[in-house]
Amino acid sequence: ATMVERIRWADRIFAAPQPPAAPKARRVATVNFPAAKLFDSGDPVDVARKLCSVFDAYLPEAKIQAVAEAVRAASGGMVTAQNANASAYAGSRLIFGSPEFQFC
């Protein structure tokens, strides 16, 4: 029951784009953390492992590879300062939605 809310944390941390709000719509506060500061390498597998480490998520290797694939797709192959937040957003949504993360 908490999976959707866990996934929404990625939206808040890495400031996913929000559609224009209606005048009375409730806006969700975001942090817009500069994800580029997290990563020592632009390699999607390294980024996936770093995200798992930062969020203390113990995922099996197959799921780490799935996170890396999401990072790769979001970054176009290599994580840079310009696409780090989009890459972290894509990877962290998978991490936060995983069954293993709910026990973290």
C-alpha atoms as one frame of an Amber mdcrd trajectory, in Angstrom:
protein
   0.000   0.000   0.000   2.955   2.341   0.489   4.652   1.651  -2.857   3.153
   4.624  -4.685   4.066   6.984  -1.847   7.615   5.585  -1.745   7.982   6.150
  -5.486   6.751   9.722  -5.090   9.742  10.425  -2.865  11.881  10.303  -5.993
   9.696  13.093  -7.368  10.294  15.144  -4.252  14.020  14.518  -3.862  15.066
  14.973  -7.468  12.269  17.412  -8.445  10.420  15.597 -11.177   8.745  17.977
 -13.583   5.280  18.909 -12.388   2.483  19.897 -14.740   1.140  23.419 -14.330
  -1.147  23.470 -11.339  -4.691  24.692 -11.316  -5.107  27.810  -9.151  -6.370
  25.863  -6.111  -4.284  22.725  -6.652  -1.981  21.629  -3.860   1.678  21.780
  -4.877   4.090  19.240  -3.448   7.294  20.582  -1.937  10.456  19.355  -3.618
  14.090  19.329  -2.589  15.708  19.330  -6.056  18.865  17.761  -4.644  21.882
  18.289  -6.934  22.425  14.615  -7.780  25.658  15.273  -9.663  27.361  15.711
  -6.273  26.578  12.065  -5.442  28.360  10.416  -8.327  32.082   9.822  -8.751
  31.529   8.137 -12.100  29.156   8.612 -14.994  28.836   4.884 -15.568  25.167
   3.862 -15.114  26.094   0.736 -13.109  28.231   2.802 -10.732  25.408   5.324
 -10.404  22.890   2.550  -9.655  25.181   1.113  -6.979  25.724   4.562  -5.464
  21.971   5.211  -5.312  21.475   1.866  -3.577  24.218   2.784  -1.115  22.878
   6.277  -0.408  19.361   4.979   0.187  20.588   1.906   2.073  18.782  -0.415
  -0.340  20.038  -3.983  -0.459  18.909  -5.127  -3.883  19.833  -8.352  -5.664
  22.257  -7.963  -8.561  19.522  -8.430 -11.178  17.592  -5.476  -9.747  20.730
  -3.332  -9.573  21.182  -4.030 -13.272  17.559  -2.984 -13.900  18.211   0.270
 -12.013  21.369   0.769 -14.083  19.341   0.264 -17.264  16.865   2.932 -16.151
  19.773   5.272 -15.405  21.309   4.483 -18.795  18.029   5.236 -20.583  17.515
   8.507 -18.701  21.080   9.672 -19.273  21.527   8.573 -22.856  24.367   6.269
 -21.838  26.571   8.352 -19.535  25.563  10.359 -16.472  26.746  13.972 -16.600
  26.101  17.035 -14.468  23.379  18.044 -16.930  21.418  14.784 -16.717  22.318
  13.619 -13.193  18.975  14.557 -11.637  16.970  12.901 -14.415  19.167   9.810
 -14.078  18.892   9.703 -10.277  15.147  10.246 -10.565  14.734   7.290 -12.945
  16.914   4.975 -10.865  15.542   5.942  -7.477  11.934   5.379  -8.601  12.820
   1.734  -9.240  14.681   1.454  -5.945  11.874   3.053  -3.926   9.262   0.878
  -5.601  11.094  -2.383  -4.970   9.763  -4.789  -2.336  13.216  -4.870  -0.722
  13.139  -1.119  -0.090   9.999  -1.223   2.024  12.003  -2.938   4.754  14.805
  -0.370   4.750
